[in-house]
């Protein structure tokens, strides 16, 4: 595996100033790296271990960027949870847990270690492979689409309040009795606003990355405020129908590990996240769903519950990967 040379690992570990860390597990991984856990691991040249990894991002004494991969995911989970609560936590992985040290950072990090040169890629004398770089999210594509889905999941309430259930069309074209629409017939209406996802600046060490490719763990954006309703009452959307059909197929034929994930939400609900070729879906098991498509730059497509969406969400939740 590239990057496992002992000298390379030693160079990265020598006086490594830890800036942040993220999980790379089947239930939680930087989705900007891929649609599923297997794909995210492949992006870093790692085998998809069942227990996952922790990614420790930092700088060496010369300021060079390094990503140290450890097989103690629980240690990173504790560190991230502590930082999320505003607590100090000194992350110092045991050298026996180090799997490899990779030059560069796979995610954008907005902070830097004090007292060392500005972040830069290691020189060829220190690394035996090209440096990792964050995916380009300046233009719409798979990485930007997944970041948009991350934002919706993180700021669900702000996105949800932009959608009026009464605007979902009924199958006969008139107002639905419950303000919702069967998702086999239509996608409800379409909203724009998921064209952001660029990392934020000015974060501290504990908020430098959130495992999704962004660099501000508690940040809010103006995305939800920019929602603009279009095509209300449209008879349907072929892209949405395709996504729902592919999501249903996951129930019968399980997709690669991590492609469907379930996490905590308010009350008894769960937040569902599913991805596939060219699409991302975010939903609450007790509510509606939002879909983003590669072929629909910057647009978010709400899907009303109707009679069939609840059953689909329940089935996906049963087979989804959950945090341990």
Helices and strands as residue ranges (DSSP letters): H 6-13, E 17-24, G 31-33, H 37-43, E 53-59, E 64-70, H 73-84, G 95-97, E 98-103, E 120-121, H 142-154, H 156-160, G 165-167, E 190-192, G 205-207, G 224-226, E 228-230, H 238-252, E 260-264, E 270-276, E 279-284, E 289-293, E 299-303, H 309-319, E 321-322
